[in-house]
Amino acid sequence: MPPAAPVLLGVRHHSPACARLVRDTVRALKPAYVLVEGPADMNARLDELLLGHRLPVAVFSHFRDAERTATSWAPLCDYSPEWIALTQGRAAGADVRFIDLPAWHPAFTGDADRHANRYADAEARYAEATARLCARFSVDSVDALWDGLFEVADSTGPDDLRARLDAYFDLVRGDTPADPGDSAREAYMASWIRAALAEAGGRPVVVVTGGFHQPALRTLVASADPPTGWPDVPEPPDGALGGSFLVPYSFRRLDAFAGYRSGMPSPGYYQRLWETGPQEAARHLLRAVTERLRRPGGPPVSTSGLIAARSLSQGLAALRGHPYETRVDVLDGLAGALIADDLDQPLPWTTRGTLGAGSHPVVVEMVAACTGDAEGRLHPDTPLPPLVHDVMERLARLGLADADAPVTLDLTDPDALTRSRVLHGLRVLGIPGFTRVAGPDHGADPEFTERWQPGPGVGREAALIEAGAYGARLDEAAGTVLGERVREAGTDVGELAGLLFDAVLCGVGPVYADVLDALARRVGQVPELGPLGGALEAALGLWRHDRVFGVAGDALLGGVVAGAVDRVLWLAEGLHGGAGADPARLRALAAARDALLHAPGLLTVTARAAGEVAGRIARNPRAPADVRGAAFGLRRALGDTEDPAPTVRALTTDVLGDWLAGLFALAREEVVRGAEGDGESLTDVLDQIVSALTEDAFLVALPALRQAFAWFPPRERESIARRLLDRRGVHGSARSLLRTTADPLLLARVRALEDTVTRLLDRHGLGTAR
């Protein structure tokens, strides 16, 4: 007997209407096989999937090799057609199997999102037909279109619903060719269908896939040669790591409004629709929004407003031809009755957009009520990746598993350092539960005490399971993540410097060496001084001071320092033009100065050669003024005794502040020592120059001068102020000069405005006696 045609049920993922169709079809046909779109490499673990989990849960799949890293989720909730197919198929005695390619397969690499949702609807990628349908039915979004056509529509039974779904998906697919990835997946799924038909002995075979695939599967199954057996399940290539685990999921993660491409928004609403039908779902949504709005501190809402919202929702449903109120009818009614303000952005259910900053508080509560707060939970017998057990054992052993008070760690204590490394490993992996609120920020930071604040552990188990894709132990997983970030950082040495400190904090030895190797290779390619200076400062600080983490004096760090100093001097000598002082490039030159003073044995450039470079820069009129000042300061720091006063006197007002900013960034102690000694100091010279400025010239110079003197800490500013008082023979508090009632620049502008008004009054004979 030739095999019967398969019963192809094209569905929309997470649709209650489609879930009911699958349930009723399986119960009526009692098929031999139920085939479901899903990763075929999970077939050997279907018993695990069908344990008594509290939904929603998801199949989390991961893949990693030298070329790419990919992760994906296949979420399942009570009303997912795929879940109903699995559970109802088992209940009916059918052989249940997944028939899609594994998530790691190259067919999925066309997805631009490396963190993909397997059950995102394909119709979003082929939206032209749905856009025409939306225009035809005068609705804003495909979700509103779907609800009106299927979720709340009158139906005469499963056959009628199936016929309308077939027509819809035929129209959506149309003649649009599938992309190579979809074509490969559809060919693979068709081979499973043909094999099941051959094995079924004439009994029904029910196939549940995304509706977009159904037209192609119908053609492929009818036209292909007979099968030779069950298809092979592809294995990951040699050298690759991959696998799948179940993870607890949540309605919040499932919600399209939260940014996940989950097929249907508002899972809380659709859960109620699945359980009680459209009428009760609409009433429950109105109640849920009301309860949220009437919480303490919520936006004000009146009873009359809620009554108006209910009436408006019912009127919109009648106007739109809906037999019952849809989700959008209720939301539009609530928005129309309760929001009187102009909105800065479209209502999210009209575009399936995510909630952005500044969303109206009523809209926020409405979306939250639609989402629901369901949290999945795995059955206790569910296998978990080794990382979960490793982390839980470490937290328990170190007394961190049940911490409910802030954790303070002295990093000079070996036991505290061990706890710190565990917490930093969790931080790098993005595991919730602890937040660092204080501690060292970089290698030169003298702070050696950390404070961690325990927080809600919601989502910790799911995050740990997903992080298990990176390794079986915490240090291994953290090292893998940091290694990936090193590759993604490319030539961004600022990012690499941050990753270097993360590796030190986590105690990840191999990754530490990898970051240093990447830094050493890339510092010679950095095109800008600012980012290069950050990397040099971090590496030099670790090399000089970091005995707590055990990397002080590290030879690999020395190589980074040497390469960065060479590049800083080369870039600085090539700078030309530009106005204003750039603090980032001045800090880069200051870091090079520190390396020349404190780590000369690491460098390929000598102090003498560096001084010669600085001299050329200082004398180059085309170099930026702040860089010329910094070069002069670098020479002074390296032992040159040239008096800066003649150079300062020769500067024009428009560059004076920028040049001084460079000087002070690298040699401000010259000013302080002179201000505290006898004889003419640079402070005296500057006082003479500034005192001689006209008011207009002073206003021009003031912003840059303020930026220059910002390099001095308060104690040194007080020394300068005392010198100025002494020059004028004034007895008073130097500290009081540093305290003004307003911004000095604002005061200067006010003075200039007063002078302008006075001149204007005088010009028109309106001046007053002065």
C-alpha positions in Angstrom: 0.0 0.0 0.0 1.5 3.4 -0.9 2.1 5.7 2.0 -0.7 8.2 2.7 -0.1 11.9 2.4 1.2 13.5 5.6 -1.1 15.8 7.6 0.9 19.0 7.4 -0.1 21.5 10.1 1.5 24.9 9.4 1.5 26.9 12.6 2.5 30.2 14.1 4.8 29.6 17.0 3.2 30.3 20.4 -0.3 30.6 19.0 -3.2 29.2 21.2 -5.4 28.8 18.1 -2.7 26.7 16.4 -2.1 24.7 19.6 -5.8 23.8 19.8 -5.7 22.7 16.1 -2.7 20.4 16.8 -4.3 19.0 20.0 -7.6 18.3 18.2 -5.9 16.8 15.1 -3.7 14.4 17.1 -6.6 13.3 19.3 -8.8 12.6 16.3 -6.2 10.9 14.1 -4.1 8.9 16.7 -1.2 9.0 14.3 1.7 6.6 14.0 4.2 9.5 14.0 4.1 13.1 15.1 7.0 15.1 13.6 7.9 18.5 15.0 10.1 21.3 13.9 12.9 21.3 16.4 16.6 20.2 16.7 16.9 16.5 15.7 19.9 16.0 18.0 17.4 16.3 20.9 15.5 13.1 19.9 17.5 10.9 22.2 16.6 13.2 25.0 12.8 13.6 24.6 12.2 11.8 27.9 14.2 14.5 29.6 12.2 17.2 27.7 8.9 15.6 28.8 9.7 15.4 32.5 7.3 17.4 34.8 8.8 20.8 34.2 6.9 24.0 35.0 6.7 25.9 31.7 8.0 28.0 30.1 11.3 26.2 29.4 13.6 26.3 26.4 16.0 24.0 24.6 19.3 26.0 24.7 21.8 25.0 22.0 25.3 26.2 21.6 28.2 25.8 19.2 31.8 27.0 19.2 34.8 26.4 16.9 37.7 28.5 15.7 35.5 30.3 13.2 32.3 31.1 15.0 30.2 31.0 18.1 26.5 30.6 18.0 23.7 30.1 20.6 20.0 29.6 20.1 16.9 29.0 22.1 13.7 27.0 21.3 11.2 28.2 23.9 8.2 26.2 24.8 5.2 27.3 26.9 1.8 25.7 27.6 0.2 27.0 24.4 3.2 26.4 22.0 2.0 24.1 19.2 5.3 22.3 19.3 4.8 21.4 23.0 1.2 20.3 22.4 2.4 18.1 19.5 5.0 16.5 21.8 2.8 15.9 24.8 -0.4 15.0 22.9 1.6 12.8 20.5 3.0 10.8 23.4 -0.4 10.6 25.0 -1.9 9.2 21.8 0.9 6.5 21.5 2.6 8.1 18.6 6.3 8.0 17.9 7.3 11.7 18.4 10.4 13.1 16.8 12.1 16.4 16.1 13.0 16.8 12.4 14.9 20.0 11.9 18.7 20.5 11.6 20.7 21.0 14.9 21.0 24.6 15.9 24.8 24.6 15.2 24.3 23.7 11.6 25.6 26.2 8.9 22.0 26.5 7.7 21.4 28.8 10.7 24.5 31.0 10.1 22.6 33.3 7.8 20.8 34.7 10.9 22.4 38.0 11.7 21.7 37.5 15.4 24.2 35.1 16.9 21.8 34.8 19.9 18.9 33.6 17.8 15.5 32.4 18.7 14.7 29.2 16.7 11.0 29.8 16.9 11.0 33.4 15.6 8.4 33.6 12.8 9.8 33.4 9.3 7.0 35.7 8.2 9.0 38.5 9.7 11.6 37.9 7.1 9.1 37.8 4.2 6.9 40.7 5.3 5.6 42.0 1.9 2.6 39.8 1.9 1.7 40.4 5.5 2.1 44.2 4.9 -0.5 44.0 2.1 -2.8 42.0 4.4 -2.4 44.5 7.2 -3.3 47.3 4.7 -6.3 45.3 3.4 -7.7 44.7 7.0 -6.7 48.2 8.2 -4.6 47.0 11.1 -1.2 48.3 12.3 0.7 45.1 12.9 0.9 41.4 11.9 0.0 40.5 15.5 -3.3 42.4 15.3 -3.9 40.8 11.9 -3.3 37.4 13.3 -5.6 37.8 16.3 -8.5 39.0 14.1 -8.1 36.2 11.6 -7.4 33.3 13.9 -7.3 33.8 17.7 -10.7 35.3 18.2 -12.4 34.5 14.9 -15.5 32.4 14.8 -14.7 28.9 13.5 -16.8 25.9 12.5 -14.1 23.5 13.6 -10.6 22.3 13.1 -11.0 21.7 9.4 -12.1 25.3 8.8 -9.2 26.7 10.9 -6.7 24.5 9.1 -8.0 25.6 5.7 -7.7 29.3 6.7 -4.2 28.7 8.0 -3.2 27.0 4.8 -4.5 29.9 2.7 -2.7 32.4 4.9 0.6 30.7 4.8 0.4 30.0 1.1 -0.1 33.7 0.6 2.7 34.6 3.0 5.1 32.3 1.2 3.9 33.0 -2.3 6.5 32.6 -4.9 9.3 34.0 -2.7 12.3 31.8 -2.9 13.7 30.6 0.4 17.2 31.6 1.4 19.8 28.9 1.4 19.4 28.2 5.1 15.7 27.7 4.9 16.1 25.6 1.8 18.5 23.3 3.5 16.3 23.0 6.6 13.2 22.2 4.5 15.0 19.5 2.5 16.1 17.9 5.7 12.7 18.0 7.3 11.1 16.6 4.1 13.5 13.6 4.3 12.2 12.8 7.8 8.6 13.1 6.6 9.2 10.7 3.7 10.9 8.2 6.1 8.0 8.4 8.5 5.5 7.8 5.8 7.4 4.7 4.6 7.4 3.4 8.2 3.8 4.3 9.2 2.2 1.4 7.3 -0.6 3.6 6.1 -1.3 5.2 9.5 -1.4 9.0 9.7 1.7 11.1 10.0 1.2 14.5 11.6 3.8 17.2 10.9 3.9 20.4 12.9 6.2 23.1 11.5 6.2 26.9 11.1 3.6 27.8 8.6 6.1 29.5 6.3 7.7 26.0 5.7 4.5 24.2 4.9 4.1 25.0 1.2 7.6 24.0 0.5 7.3 20.8 2.5 4.2 19.8 0.6 6.0 20.1 -2.7 9.2 18.4 -1.5 7.4 15.4 0.0 5.2 14.8 -3.1 8.0 15.1 -5.7 11.0 13.4 -4.1 12.2 9.9 -4.5 11.2 7.3 -1.8 13.4 7.3 1.3 16.1 4.7 2.1 15.6 5.1 5.9 15.7 7.6 8.7 18.0 10.6 8.0 21.3 10.8 9.8 21.6 13.5 12.5 24.6 15.7 11.6 27.4 15.7 14.1 29.5 18.8 14.9 32.7 18.9 12.9 36.0 17.8 14.5 37.4 20.4 16.9 34.0 22.0 17.6 32.1 22.1 20.8 28.4 22.0 20.8 25.4 20.6 22.7 21.9 21.3 24.1 20.5 21.7 27.5 17.1 22.6 28.9 16.9 26.0 30.6 14.1 27.6 32.7 12.5 30.4 30.7 10.2 33.2 31.6 7.3 35.1 30.1 9.5 38.2 30.2 12.1 36.6 28.0 9.4 35.2 25.7 7.8 38.6 25.2 8.5 40.3 21.9 8.2 43.7 23.7 11.3 42.8 25.6 13.2 42.5 22.4 13.1 38.7 21.8 12.0 37.4 18.5 9.6 35.0 20.1 6.8 34.8 17.6 4.1 36.3 19.7 4.1 39.2 22.1 2.2 39.4 25.4 2.6 35.8 26.6 0.6 36.4 29.8 -2.4 37.4 27.8 -2.1 34.4 25.4 -1.7 32.0 28.3 -5.1 33.2 29.6 -6.5 33.0 26.1 -5.3 29.4 25.9 -6.8 28.5 29.3 -10.1 30.4 29.2 -10.9 31.7 25.7 -11.0 35.2 24.2 -13.8 36.7 26.3 -12.3 35.9 29.7 -8.8 36.7 28.4 -10.0 40.3 27.5 -11.7 40.7 30.9 -8.6 39.4 32.7 -6.3 41.8 30.8 -8.5 44.7 31.9 -8.4 43.6 35.5 -4.6 43.0 35.4 -4.0 46.5 34.1 -6.3 48.0 36.7 -4.5 46.2 39.5 -1.1 47.4 38.3 -2.3 51.0 37.9 -3.8 51.0 41.4 -0.6 49.9 43.1 0.9 52.4 45.5 2.9 54.9 43.6 1.4 54.0 40.3 -0.1 56.5 37.8 -3.5 57.9 38.8 -6.6 56.1 37.3 -10.2 56.7 38.0 -13.1 54.3 38.0 -14.8 56.4 35.4 -11.7 56.1 33.2 -11.7 52.3 33.5 -15.4 52.2 32.6 -14.7 54.3 29.6 -11.9 52.0 28.6 -14.1 49.0 28.8 -16.8 50.6 26.7 -14.2 51.8 24.2 -12.7 48.4 23.9 -16.0 46.8 23.1 -16.8 49.5 20.6 -13.5 49.0 18.8 -14.1 45.3 18.6 -17.5 45.8 17.0 -16.2 48.5 14.7 -13.4 46.2 13.6 -15.6 43.2 13.0 -14.3 41.1 15.8 -16.7 38.6 17.5 -14.8 39.1 20.7 -12.4 41.7 22.0 -8.8 41.1 20.9 -5.7 42.0 22.8 -5.2 45.1 20.7 -8.9 46.1 21.2 -8.4 46.1 24.9 -5.0 47.9 24.8 -6.3 50.6 22.4 -9.4 51.1 24.6 -7.2 51.5 27.7 -4.9 53.9 25.9 -7.7 56.0 24.5 -9.5 56.4 27.8 -6.5 56.7 30.2 -3.8 58.6 28.3 -4.5 62.3 27.6 -0.9 63.3 26.9 0.8 63.5 23.6 3.1 60.4 23.1 6.7 60.8 22.0 6.7 57.3 20.4 4.2 54.9 18.8 2.3 52.6 21.0 4.4 49.4 21.2 1.7 47.0 20.1 1.3 48.9 16.8 4.8 48.2 15.8 5.9 45.3 18.0 8.6 47.7 19.3 10.4 47.5 22.5 9.6 49.9 25.3 12.1 52.7 25.2 13.2 55.4 27.7 10.4 57.9 28.3 7.5 55.5 27.6 4.3 56.7 29.2 3.8 55.1 32.7 0.3 53.8 31.7 1.8 52.1 28.6 4.5 50.5 30.7 1.9 49.0 33.1 -0.2 47.8 30.2 2.6 46.0 28.6 3.7 44.5 31.9 0.2 43.2 32.5 0.2 41.6 29.0 3.6 40.0 29.7 2.8 38.2 32.9 5.3 37.1 35.5 5.4 33.3 34.9 8.8 31.7 35.6 9.7 28.3 34.4 11.3 25.6 36.6 13.1 22.5 35.6 12.2 19.1 37.1 14.8 18.1 39.7 15.9 15.1 37.6 16.9 17.3 34.6 20.6 16.9 33.7 22.5 20.1 34.1 25.9 21.1 32.6 28.9 20.6 34.8 29.4 24.3 35.2 26.2 24.6 37.3 27.5 22.0 39.8 31.0 23.6 39.9 29.7 27.1 40.6 27.2 26.0 43.3 29.9 23.9 45.0 32.3 26.9 45.0 29.7 29.3 46.3 28.8 26.9 49.1 32.4 26.2 50.1 33.2 29.9 50.2 30.1 30.9 52.1 28.6 32.9 49.3 25.7 30.6 48.4 23.2 32.2 50.8 24.8 35.6 51.4 22.2 38.3 52.2 24.5 41.1 53.5 27.2 43.0 51.7 30.5 41.1 51.2 33.7 43.0 52.0 36.9 41.5 50.7 40.5 42.4 51.6 42.3 41.4 48.5 45.6 41.1 50.3 44.2 38.1 52.1 44.5 34.9 50.0 41.1 33.5 51.1 39.4 36.8 50.2 41.2 36.9 46.9 39.9 33.5 46.1 36.3 34.6 46.8 36.9 37.7 44.7 38.0 35.7 41.7 34.9 33.5 41.9 32.6 36.6 42.0 34.5 38.2 39.1 34.1 35.0 37.1 30.4 35.1 37.7 30.4 38.8 36.7 32.2 38.1 33.5 29.7 35.4 32.6 26.8 37.6 33.4 25.4 35.5 36.2 23.0 37.4 38.4 23.3 37.4 42.2 26.1 39.8 43.1 27.0 43.3 42.1 30.4 44.9 42.8 29.9 48.3 44.3 33.5 49.2 45.2 37.0 48.0 44.4 40.0 48.7 42.2 39.2 49.9 38.6 42.6 49.4 37.0 46.1 48.1 37.6 47.4 51.3 39.1 44.5 51.7 41.5 45.8 51.6 45.1 42.5 50.3 46.3 42.7 46.7 47.6 39.3 46.3 49.2 36.2 45.2 47.4 32.5 45.4 48.3 29.9 43.1 46.7 26.2 43.6 47.1 24.1 40.4 47.0 20.9 40.8 44.9 18.0 38.7 43.5 19.1 35.4 42.2 16.2 35.3 39.7 17.5 33.8 36.5 20.7 32.5 38.0 20.0 28.8 37.1 19.2 29.6 33.5 22.2 31.9 33.2 24.5 29.2 34.6 23.1 26.6 32.2 23.6 28.9 29.3 27.1 29.8 30.5 27.9 26.1 30.5 28.4 26.4 26.8 31.7 28.0 27.6 33.3 25.4 29.9 32.8 22.9 32.6 34.5 24.9 35.3 34.1 28.6 36.3 37.7 29.6 35.4 37.5 27.8 32.1 34.1 29.4 31.2 35.2 32.8 32.2 38.5 32.4 30.2 36.5 31.4 27.1 34.3 34.4 27.3 37.2 36.8 27.8 39.0 35.1 24.9 36.0 35.7 22.7 35.9 39.3 23.7 39.6 39.7 23.0 39.0 38.5 19.4 36.0 40.8 19.0 38.0 43.8 20.4 40.2 43.8 17.3 42.6 46.7 17.5 40.7 48.5 20.2 43.4 48.7 22.8 41.2 50.5 25.2 38.9 47.5 25.2 41.8 45.1 25.4 43.2 47.0 28.5 39.9 46.5 30.2 39.9 42.8 29.3 43.4 42.6 30.7 42.3 43.8 34.1 39.2 41.5 34.0 41.6 38.5 33.3 43.7 39.6 36.3 40.7 39.9 38.5 39.4 36.5 37.5 42.8 34.9 37.9 42.5 33.4 34.4 46.1 32.6 33.5 45.9 31.5 29.8 43.6 34.3 28.9 45.8 36.8 30.6 48.7 35.7 28.3 46.4 35.8 25.3 45.3 39.4 26.1 48.9 40.5 26.6 49.9 38.9 23.3 47.1 40.7 21.5 48.0 44.0 23.2 51.7 43.6 22.3 50.8 43.0 18.7 48.2 45.8 18.4 49.8 48.7 20.3 52.0 49.3 17.3 48.9 49.7 15.1 46.9 52.1 17.2 46.2 55.3 15.3 45.3 57.6 18.2 47.2 58.6 21.4 44.2 58.5 23.7 43.3 54.8 23.6 47.0 53.9 23.4 47.6 55.9 26.6 44.9 54.0 28.5 46.5 50.7 27.5 49.9 51.9 28.5 48.7 53.2 31.8 47.0 49.9 32.7 49.9 47.7 31.6 52.5 49.9 33.4 50.4 50.0 36.6 50.1 46.2 36.7 53.8 45.8 36.0 54.9 48.2 38.7 52.4 47.7 41.5 50.2 44.7 41.2 51.7 42.3 43.7 48.3 41.4 45.1 47.2 39.7 41.9 50.6 38.2 41.3 51.5 39.9 38.0 53.9 42.7 39.1 57.1 42.6 37.0 55.6 40.2 34.5 57.8 39.9 31.4 54.8 39.9 29.0 53.5 43.1 30.5 57.0 44.6 29.9 56.7 43.9 26.2 53.3 45.8 26.1 54.8 48.7 27.9 57.9 48.9 25.6 55.8 48.8 22.4 53.3 51.3 23.7 56.0 53.9 24.7 57.6 53.6 21.2 54.2 54.2 19.6 53.3 57.1 21.9 56.4 59.0 21.0 56.0 58.3 17.3 52.4 59.4 17.2 53.1 62.5 19.2 55.8 63.7 16.8 53.5 63.3 13.9 50.7 65.5 15.3 50.0 68.8 13.5 47.4 71.5 13.9 44.3 71.6 16.0 43.2 73.8 18.8 42.4 73.0 22.4 44.0 70.7 24.9 43.2 67.0 24.7 43.4 65.4 28.1 43.4 61.8 26.7 46.6 62.4 24.6 48.2 64.3 27.5 47.6 61.3 29.8 49.2 59.1 27.1 52.3 61.2 27.2 52.3 61.2 31.0 52.1 57.4 30.9 55.2 57.4 28.6 57.0 59.7 31.1 56.2 57.2 33.9 57.6 54.3 31.9 60.8 56.2 31.1 61.3 57.1 34.7 60.2 53.9 36.5 60.8 51.1 33.9 63.7 52.1 31.7 65.0 48.6 31.6 61.9 47.4 29.7 62.2 50.0 26.9 63.9 50.0 23.5 64.0 53.8 23.6 66.4 55.5 26.0 65.7 58.5 28.1 68.1 60.5 26.0 66.4 59.5 22.8 63.0 60.3 24.2 64.3 63.7 25.3 65.5 64.4 21.8 62.1 63.5 20.4 60.4 65.8 23.0 62.8 68.6 22.1 61.8 68.4 18.4 58.1 68.4 19.3 58.5 71.4 21.7 60.2 73.5 19.0 57.8 72.5 16.2 55.4 75.4 15.6 53.1 73.1 13.6 52.5 70.8 16.6 49.4 71.3 18.7 50.1 73.7 21.6 49.2 71.2 24.3 51.5 68.6 22.8 54.3 71.2 22.6 53.8 72.0 26.3 53.7 68.3 27.2 56.9 67.8 25.3 58.6 70.6 27.2 57.3 69.0 30.4 58.6 65.6 29.4 62.1 67.0 28.9 62.0 68.7 32.3 60.8 65.4 33.9 63.7 63.6 32.3 66.3 66.0 33.8 66.5 69.0 31.4 66.9 72.3 33.2 65.7 74.7 30.5 63.7 77.6 32.1 60.1 77.6 30.8 59.6 81.3 31.5 61.0 82.6 28.1 58.9 80.2 26.2 55.8 81.1 28.2 56.3 84.9 27.6 56.5 84.2 23.8 53.2 82.5 23.6 50.1 84.2 22.3 47.0 84.5 24.4 45.0 82.0 22.3 47.5 79.1 22.9 48.8 80.0 26.4 46.3 77.9 28.3 46.7 74.8 26.0 50.5 74.9 26.2 50.3 75.2 30.0 47.9 72.3 30.1 50.5 70.1 28.4 53.2 71.4 30.7 51.2 70.8 33.9 50.1 67.3 32.8 53.7 66.2 32.7 55.7 68.6 35.0 53.3 70.5 37.3 55.8 70.0 40.2 58.0 72.6 38.5 55.3 75.2 39.3 54.7 74.0 42.8 58.4 74.0 43.8 58.8 77.4 42.3 55.8 78.8 44.1 57.2 77.6 47.4 60.8 78.8 46.9 62.7 82.1 46.5 63.3 84.0 43.2 61.1 84.3 40.2 59.0 81.2 39.5 56.8 80.2 36.7 53.8 81.3 38.9 55.3 84.8 39.0 55.7 84.9 35.2 52.1 83.7 34.7 50.9 86.3 37.1 52.6 89.0 35.2 51.2 87.8 31.9 47.7 87.4 33.1 47.7 90.7 35.0 48.7 92.5 31.8 45.9 91.1 29.7 43.0 93.3 28.7 39.5 92.1 29.9 38.6 90.9 26.4 41.9 89.0 26.1 41.4 87.5 29.6 38.0 86.2 28.6 39.5 84.5 25.6 42.3 82.9 27.6 40.3 82.0 30.7 38.6 78.7 29.7 42.0 77.2 28.6 43.7 78.5 31.7 41.1 76.9 33.9 41.5 73.6 32.1 45.3 73.8 32.5 45.2 74.5 36.3 42.7 71.6 36.7 45.7 69.3 36.5 46.7 70.5 40.0 45.1 68.8 43.1 43.6 71.1 45.7 46.7 71.2 48.0 49.0 72.3 45.1 46.4 74.9 44.0 46.5 76.3 47.5 50.3 76.7 47.3 50.0 78.7 44.1 47.3 80.9 45.6 49.6 81.5 48.7 52.4 82.6 46.3 50.0 85.1 44.6 48.9 86.6 47.9 52.6 87.0 48.9 53.4 88.7 45.6 50.8 91.3 46.4 51.6 91.7 50.1 48.1 90.5 51.0 47.5 88.7 54.3 44.6 86.3 54.0 43.6 82.7 53.5 44.9 81.2 50.3 42.2 78.5 50.6 39.5 81.1 50.4 40.7 82.1 46.9 39.8 78.6 45.7 36.2 78.9 46.9 33.9 81.0 44.8 30.1 81.4 45.0 29.9 80.6 41.3 31.8 79.3 38.3 34.7 81.8 37.7 34.0 81.6 34.0 30.4 82.6 34.6 31.5 85.5 36.8 33.8 86.7 34.0 31.0 86.5 31.5 28.7 88.4 33.8 31.4 91.1 34.2 31.8 91.3 30.4 28.1 91.6 29.9 27.9 94.4 32.5 30.7 96.3 30.6 28.9 95.9 27.3 25.7 97.3 28.8 27.5 100.2 30.4 29.2 101.1 27.1 25.8 100.9 25.3 24.2 103.2 27.9 27.0 105.7 27.5 26.7 105.7 23.8 23.1 106.7 24.0 23.6 109.3 26.8 21.9 107.1 29.4 25.0 106.5 31.5 25.0 107.1 35.2 27.6 108.8 37.4 30.4 106.3 38.4 
